Amino acid sequence: MTNSNAPRINFAQAAPKAFRALIGFDAAAREGLDPALVELVQIRASQLNGCAYCLHMHTSDAPKNS
């Protein structure tokens, strides 16, 4: 896994309409799913993306959602 310190794009600022649509999609996708399952999916996505920050955040949040 790599740790990138490259600056991140603020999508909420760069494309506000697309960002709001993405937030709506995320809310719809979570509906009816067990929060623990959602957290496991986010952990796996963080592993695949190689994002150490997100992986740390989601593994820290996982016990709260189980």
Secondary structure, 3 states (H helix, E strand, C coil): CCCCCCCCCCHHHHCHHHHHHHHHHHHHHHCCCCHHHHHHHHHHHHHHHCCHHHHHHHHHHHHHHC
